[in-house]
Amino acid sequence: MNSEKTLVQGHPCPADLKMNAVNKKFRVSGISNGLVSGLTYGIYSTLVVVASGYNPLASAAGFLAAPFVCSGLNDLFAGIWLLFYNAKEGRMKELRRTLKTKPGKMLVVGFLLGGPIANGLYLVGLALAGAYAIPISATCSLFGALFAWIFLKQRPTKRVVAGMLFCVLGAVVINWVKPAGAPNFTLGIICALIAAMAWGLEGVFSSFGGAMIDTDVAVNLRELISGLVVLILIVPMVGAFKLLGGTLAAGTPVFWLIASGLTAAVSYLTWYKSNAMVGCAVGMSLNVTYAFWGVLFSVIFLGQGLTATIVLGSVIIVMGAVLVTMNPLEFFKKGAA
């Protein structure tokens, strides 16, 4: 009798095994969504730069007009793509309901931080500093982990802190040598850094609200609200209303922004899902792999010059993001087993 009892105690019960399997599948799904969000955001970053290379965007006066026109149209088109998706899934009634809930209102704050502020400044950074702005903005994982620690009480481990420091080091390396022919390089880097802070805060709000609200609905609202706020409020404020009309009339840049809107929609959808599944710090760390993809695509398709500082800094930032996400030693232990 005792031996049978010991045998039963020595093995986990079927319910525990099933729960462990469900938890593992849930985490794998969260990690997969995070990686997809990084890849598609790298594509989005490339497509927006392509769109801004066509007139009237390419010849726009000032350094705010073209980025905010691109930001507003991109987010609006992303929201429209997601409207089609949610209409097909029968979720249209949830859009209005979500805005009336407390988690929904929390998400709206995140939308405004991550859309009009972060995305707009990110595109300004791309316009002024080129591909150098991409890995700098990827320090959002650092700010996401920091803000999650402060506001969500998700205390980081020593490994996570080390990964955060790697992100900072990578940003310093990238900014160490200013590229030739970029007089506003430092301003572009500062804009990208502010964007990273705003995205870090958005990650906190999305982690809180996204766990209680359908992420498909949340992201749809995020893109629509961001696009409308930029186009209705910010574009006139920066004197770009005429540029907006000219861009819509030109046609070609709109085609590229519709394509970028689709990739942005996929990226934000998978990012919000990842944050809700595996937490803000891990979700954002996976998302920032877009630093690698964005730089790679910029070099291949946009002719961006490749320097030692951007390569080294990008690698360090991605290493930091991976370190925040997982313990490399555990990975090798599993491989050995």
C-alpha positions in Angstrom: 0.0 0.0 0.0 2.8 2.4 0.9 4.7 1.6 -2.2 1.7 2.3 -4.4 1.1 5.5 -2.5 4.8 6.5 -3.1 4.5 5.7 -6.8 1.5 7.9 -7.2 3.2 10.7 -5.2 6.3 10.4 -7.3 4.5 11.3 -10.5 2.5 14.4 -11.3 -1.3 13.8 -11.6 -2.9 14.0 -15.1 -4.5 17.3 -14.3 -1.1 18.9 -13.5 0.4 17.4 -16.7 -2.5 18.8 -18.7 -2.2 22.3 -17.0 1.6 22.3 -17.7 0.9 21.5 -21.4 -1.6 24.3 -21.7 0.7 26.8 -20.0 3.6 25.8 -22.3 1.4 26.1 -25.4 0.2 29.5 -24.2 3.7 30.7 -23.6 4.9 29.4 -27.0 2.0 31.2 -28.7 2.9 34.4 -26.9 6.6 34.1 -27.9 5.6 33.3 -31.5 3.3 36.4 -31.6 6.2 38.5 -30.3 8.6 37.4 -33.0 6.1 37.9 -35.7 5.4 41.4 -34.4 9.1 42.2 -34.7 9.4 40.9 -38.3 6.4 42.8 -39.5 7.4 46.0 -37.8 10.7 45.8 -39.6 8.8 45.5 -42.9 6.5 48.4 -41.9 9.5 50.6 -41.1 11.0 49.9 -44.6 7.7 50.5 -46.4 7.1 53.9 -44.7 10.5 55.1 -45.8 9.8 54.0 -49.4 6.5 56.0 -49.3 8.2 59.1 -48.0 10.6 58.9 -50.9 7.9 60.0 -53.3 6.7 63.6 -53.9 5.1 65.5 -52.4 6.4 63.8 -49.2 10.0 63.8 -50.3 10.1 67.6 -51.0 8.0 68.6 -48.0 9.2 71.6 -46.0 10.2 71.1 -42.3 11.0 67.9 -40.6 7.6 67.2 -38.9 5.2 67.5 -41.8 6.0 64.4 -43.9 6.5 62.0 -40.9 3.2 62.9 -39.3 1.3 62.7 -42.6 2.8 59.2 -43.1 2.1 58.3 -39.5 -1.6 59.4 -39.7 -2.3 57.7 -43.0 -0.5 54.5 -42.0 -2.4 54.1 -38.8 -5.7 55.0 -40.4 -5.1 52.4 -43.2 -4.1 49.9 -40.5 -7.3 50.6 -38.7 -9.3 50.1 -41.9 -7.6 46.7 -42.5 -8.5 45.6 -39.0 -12.1 46.8 -39.4 -12.5 44.4 -42.3 -10.9 41.6 -40.2 -13.1 42.3 -37.2 -16.3 42.6 -39.3 -15.5 39.2 -40.8 -15.1 37.8 -37.3 -18.4 39.4 -36.1 -16.7 41.7 -33.5 -17.9 45.1 -34.7 -20.3 45.7 -31.7 -17.3 45.1 -29.3 -15.6 48.3 -30.6 -18.1 50.6 -29.0 -18.5 48.4 -25.9 -14.8 48.3 -25.2 -14.5 52.1 -25.0 -17.1 52.2 -22.2 -15.1 49.9 -19.9 -12.3 50.9 -17.5 -9.7 48.6 -19.2 -10.8 50.1 -22.5 -10.2 53.6 -21.2 -6.8 52.6 -20.0 -6.0 51.3 -23.4 -7.0 54.6 -25.0 -4.3 56.3 -22.9 -1.8 53.8 -24.3 -3.1 54.3 -27.8 -2.4 58.1 -27.6 1.1 57.4 -26.2 2.0 54.8 -28.7 0.3 56.2 -31.8 0.4 60.0 -32.2 3.4 60.5 -29.9 5.6 57.4 -30.3 4.9 56.5 -33.9 5.1 60.1 -35.1 8.4 60.7 -33.4 9.7 57.4 -34.6 9.1 58.4 -38.2 10.7 61.8 -37.5 13.7 59.9 -36.2 13.8 57.8 -39.3 13.7 60.9 -41.5 16.5 62.6 -39.6 18.8 59.7 -38.6 17.9 57.0 -41.1 18.2 53.3 -40.0 20.2 54.5 -36.9 16.9 55.4 -35.3 15.5 51.9 -35.6 17.7 50.2 -32.9 17.5 53.3 -30.7 13.7 53.0 -30.6 14.1 49.3 -29.8 15.2 50.4 -26.3 11.4 50.4 -25.7 11.9 47.0 -24.1 14.1 48.6 -21.5 11.5 51.2 -20.7 8.7 48.6 -20.9 10.5 46.4 -18.3 11.2 49.5 -16.2 7.7 50.8 -16.2 6.3 47.3 -15.7 8.4 47.1 -12.6 7.2 50.5 -11.3 3.5 50.3 -12.2 2.7 46.6 -12.6 5.0 45.3 -9.8 6.6 42.9 -12.4 10.0 42.9 -10.6 12.8 42.1 -13.0 15.4 39.5 -12.3 19.2 40.1 -12.4 19.2 38.6 -15.9 16.4 41.0 -17.1 18.4 44.0 -15.6 21.5 42.8 -17.5 19.5 42.7 -20.7 18.2 46.2 -20.1 21.8 47.4 -19.6 22.8 45.7 -22.9 20.0 47.8 -24.6 21.4 51.0 -23.2 25.0 50.0 -24.2 23.8 49.3 -27.7 22.1 52.6 -28.0 25.3 54.4 -26.8 27.4 52.5 -29.4 25.1 53.5 -32.3 25.2 57.1 -31.3 29.0 57.1 -30.8 29.9 58.1 -34.3 27.7 60.6 -36.3 27.3 59.6 -39.9 28.4 62.0 -42.6 25.8 64.2 -44.2 23.3 64.0 -41.3 23.2 67.5 -39.6 20.1 66.6 -37.6 21.3 63.1 -36.6 21.3 63.8 -32.8 17.8 65.3 -33.0 16.7 62.2 -34.8 18.2 59.9 -32.2 16.5 61.9 -29.4 13.1 61.6 -31.2 13.6 57.8 -31.5 14.5 57.6 -27.8 11.4 59.6 -26.7 9.4 57.2 -29.0 10.9 54.3 -27.1 9.8 55.7 -23.8 6.2 56.3 -25.0 6.1 52.7 -26.4 7.3 51.4 -23.1 4.4 53.1 -21.4 2.0 51.8 -24.0 3.3 48.3 -23.3 2.3 48.7 -19.7 -1.2 50.0 -20.5 -1.7 47.3 -23.2 -0.5 44.6 -20.8 -3.1 45.8 -18.2 -6.1 46.3 -20.5 -5.2 43.6 -23.1 -5.4 40.8 -20.6 -9.1 41.7 -20.1 -10.2 42.8 -23.6 -10.1 41.1 -26.9 -6.8 42.1 -28.4 -8.2 42.1 -32.0 -10.7 44.8 -30.9 -8.1 46.7 -28.8 -5.6 47.0 -31.7 -8.3 48.0 -34.1 -9.3 50.9 -31.8 -5.6 51.7 -31.3 -5.0 52.2 -35.0 -8.2 54.1 -35.7 -7.8 56.5 -32.8 -4.2 57.1 -33.5 -4.7 57.7 -37.2 -7.7 60.1 -36.7 -6.0 62.0 -33.9 -2.9 62.6 -36.0 -4.8 63.5 -39.2 -7.4 65.7 -37.5 -5.3 67.4 -34.7 -1.6 67.1 -35.3 -1.3 67.4 -39.1 -3.0 70.9 -39.1 -0.9 71.9 -36.0 2.4 71.2 -37.9 1.1 73.0 -41.0 0.8 69.8 -43.1 -2.8 69.8 -44.2 -2.0 70.8 -47.7 0.7 68.1 -47.8 -1.9 65.6 -46.7 -4.1 66.5 -49.7 -1.2 66.4 -52.1 -0.2 63.0 -50.9 -3.7 61.6 -51.3 -3.8 63.0 -54.8 -0.4 61.6 -55.8 -1.5 58.0 -55.5 1.9 56.2 -55.4 2.9 57.1 -51.8 -0.7 56.1 -50.7 -0.2 52.7 -52.2 2.9 52.1 -50.1 1.2 53.5 -47.0 -1.7 51.1 -47.5 0.9 48.2 -47.6 2.7 49.6 -44.6 -0.7 49.9 -42.8 -1.3 46.2 -43.4 2.1 45.2 -41.9 1.6 47.6 -39.0 -1.8 46.1 -38.3 -0.3 42.6 -38.1 2.6 43.8 -36.0 0.5 45.6 -33.4 -2.0 42.8 -33.3 0.6 40.2 -32.5 2.4 42.6 -30.1 -0.7 43.1 -28.0 -1.4 39.4 -27.9 2.2 38.7 -26.9 2.0 41.3 -24.1 -1.2 39.8 -22.7 0.2 36.2 -22.9 3.7 36.5 -21.6 3.8 39.8 -19.9 4.9 43.3 -20.9 8.7 42.9 -20.5 8.9 39.6 -22.5 6.4 40.8 -25.2 8.3 44.0 -25.8 11.7 42.3 -25.8 10.5 40.0 -28.6 9.0 42.8 -30.5 12.3 44.8 -30.6 13.8 42.2 -32.8 12.5 44.6 -35.4 15.8 46.5 -34.8 17.5 43.7 -36.6 15.0 43.3 -39.4 14.6 47.1 -39.9 18.3 47.6 -40.3 18.7 44.6 -42.6 15.9 45.6 -44.9 17.2 49.2 -44.9 20.6 48.0 -46.1 19.2 45.6 -48.7 16.3 47.6 -50.1 17.0 51.3 -49.3 20.8 51.4 -49.7 21.4 52.4 -46.1 25.2 52.6 -45.4 26.4 49.9 -43.1 28.9 51.0 -40.5 30.6 49.2 -37.6 28.7 51.2 -35.0 25.2 50.4 -36.3 26.1 46.7 -36.8 27.6 46.4 -33.3 25.0 48.5 -31.6 22.1 46.6 -33.3 23.6 43.2 -32.3 24.0 44.4 -28.7 20.4 45.6 -28.5 19.0 42.4 -29.9 21.2 40.4 -27.5 19.8 42.5 -24.6 16.3 41.9 -25.8 16.9 38.1 -26.0 18.5 38.2 -22.5 15.4 39.9 -21.1 13.2 37.3 -22.7 14.9 34.0 -21.8 17.8 32.4 -20.0 20.4 31.2 -22.6 21.7 28.6 -20.1 18.3 27.0 -19.9 18.1 26.8 -23.7 21.4 24.9 -23.8 20.4 22.6 -21.0 17.2 21.7 -22.9 19.3 21.1 -26.0 21.7 18.8 -24.2 18.9 16.8 -22.7 
